[in-house]
Amino acid sequence: MKQCIQCHAKVKGDWDLCPLCQVSLAEQKENAEENPGPFPVIPLRFNREKVTKLLSLVSVLVILTYFVIQWFWSFQIFGLDYVLYGIMSMWMVVLIIIRKRRNITKGIVYLIIFLSVISLYFDYLNGWSAWSITYSIPIICTSALIAMFLAIQVVRLDTKDYILYLQAAALLGFIPLVFLLLGWTTHPLPSWISFLISTIMFWSVIVLHGKEILKTLRKIVDV
């Protein structure tokens, strides 16, 4: 970039004379700090410490809730290993959301498919007791829903990402419900929990971010 000695105008291109005052242009030394790139540097928009504390708190509360339920009710709905499995899934979903913020839904869907296929495979190897579609897949979907809801509270997403989240929430709640309606499950509670949480999360996002979502949808329709 060159600069006019007389009017101090900055001129780009192969000009030898200033287009304003016809004075010879002088070469300007560019400083990387004074002349940043054309694209702004987007800062990391989440607090790692806040995410870790929030996930740890939720994990502890889930485990305590499990033991409280076991204390008051003698029957065992599912073991602690299922609870830990759900917590692990929740942490993995949040990790995907943080690392893949530009394509959250795809990352979560891939993770759910991966964990679900593993569950179905081990259920098949053990003689097929339907524990995968009764407990494992609903727990995976429920954990993914909770993780997505927690993540969007600490990671600032674009409005279009909220719309994708709503689609994912509806899908995650629908899958266990299909298993339940088809009579494939041996216990209805995990599927109903997944469907209920899906409904709550869906409408929570509508209430909290409804205006932004409507604006984005109107822009899409206008285009």
N, C-alpha and C positions, 0 to 999 in steps of 0.2 A: 504494500500500500504506500502511496506517495502523499505528500502534504505540500500545500501551497505556502510559500514563504510569506506572502503578503496578506492573504485573507485567512490563512490557517485551515483551509478546507481540506478534508481528507478525500482522496480520489482513488478509486479502484480501477484497475485495467492498465492498458499500455499508453496512457496519456503522458506526453512530455510537457505540455503546457496546461495551466489551469483553465478549465472551460469557462470560468467566471471572469477572471481578470487577465488571462493570457500571460501569466507569469510562469517561469520555469518551476517545475515541481521538484521537490527534494525527496529522496528516499527516506522512509520512516522506519526506524528500528522497532520491530514488533516485540512486545513482551507477552509471554504466554499468560502471565497473571492479569495484565491489563486487557488482553484481547482473548477472552475465553472462546471456546468452540461455539458453533451455532446452536448446539443442543444443550439445554441446561442439565446440570448434574442432579439427578433425582435422589434425594436422600433415602436411606432405609427407613421405612415408615412404621416401625414397630419397636417396642422396648423388649429386648430379650429377657431381661430380668423379670419384667411384669408378666410375660408369657409363662416363664418357668414357675413363678409363684402361683399364678392362677391355675395352671395345670396340676401342680402339686396339691393345692388346696382341694380342687375338685376330686382328685384321685383319692385323697385321704377321706373325704366326705363320703365317697361312693363305698369305700371299704368299711367305714364305720356304719353306714346305713345297712350294709349287708349283714354285719354282725348283730346290729339291733334287731333286724327282721328275724334272724335266726334265734335270737334270745326270746322274743315274744311268741314266735310260732315254731313249733317243734318240727313241722314238716320241712323238707329241703326241696326248694324249687330247682335250684341249680347250685353247683359247688363254687367254692372260692376261685377255682381255676378259671371258670367262665368269667368271673368278675375281673380277674387280672388280665384275661385275654381281651376284654372290652377296654380296659384302661390302656393296654398296649396299643390297641387299634386307635384310640383317641389321640394318644401322643403322636402316632405315625401320621394321622390325618393333619394335625396341626403343623407338623414338620413339613408336610407337602404344601400346605397353604402358605407357609412362610417362604419356602424356597421357590415355589412355583406360583407366585402371585398373579402372573400374567395368564395362567391357564389352570385355575384352581379346580374347576369341575372335572376336567379331563384327568388330572392327577388323582383326585379322590375316587373317581370311577374305576381307574386302573387298580388302585389299592384295594377297593372293595371286591372287584372281580378276582384279584390275586388271592386275597384271604378266603373268599368264599369257595374258590376252586380247591384250595388246600383243604378246607373243612369237608367239602363233599368227597374229596379223594380219600381222606383218612376215615370218614364215615363208611365209605364203600369197602375199604380194606378191612374194617372191623366188623363187617357183616351187615351193615346198613340198619341202624336203629333210628334213623331220622333225626339224630341229635343236631346234625348240621343245619337243617332247615327249621328245626324247632327252636334251637338255642343260638347256635353259632352265627348264622346269617342275620337274624334279628338283632343280636348283640352288636355285630359289626355295623349294621345300619344305624342303630341307636347311638353308638359311640361316634360314628362319623357325623351324625346330626349335632350332637353336643359339641364336638370339636369344632365344627364349622361355625356354630353360634358363638363359641368362646373366641374363636380366631377373628371374626369380623368385629368383635368388640375392641380388640387390641391392634389389629392391622387395618389401616385405612384402605378401603377398596373403592374402586370406581363404581358408579351406579350400575353400569352394565354387569359388573361382577355380582352385585346383589340380585339381579334378575337371574343370572345363572345359578346362584345359590338357591333361589326359590324353586327353580326347576329341579335341582338336585334334591332338595328337601322333599318335594312331592314324590319324586321317584323312589327315594329311600324309604319313605313311609308306605308306598304302594307295594313294594316287593314282598315284605313279610305278610302283608294283608292278603295278597294273592295266595300265598302258601296256606294261610289259615282258611280262606274261603274254599279252597280246593280240597281241604281235609287232609293235607299232607303232614301236618304237625301233630305231635302227640300231646302237646300242652299249649293252650292258646295265649297264656300270659305274656311271653316275650314278644309275640307278634303284635298284640294289642298295645303294649308299652311303646314299641317302635312307631306304630301308627299314631298314637296319642302325642308323642313327643314331636313327630313330624308335623302334625297339625298345629301344635303350640308354636314351634319354631317358625313355621310358614307365616302365621298371622302376626307373630312378634316382629318379624322383619317388615311386614306390611305396615304395621303401626309405627315403628321407629323410623323407617326410611321410605314411607309411602309417597311423599311429595317428590323426592328425587327420582323414584322409580317411574312415577307418572310422567315427569318431564322427559325422561329418557325414552319412554314408550311413545310419547307424542312426537318426539323428534324422529324416531324410527318410522312411525306411520306417515309423517309428512314427507320423509325421503322416498 
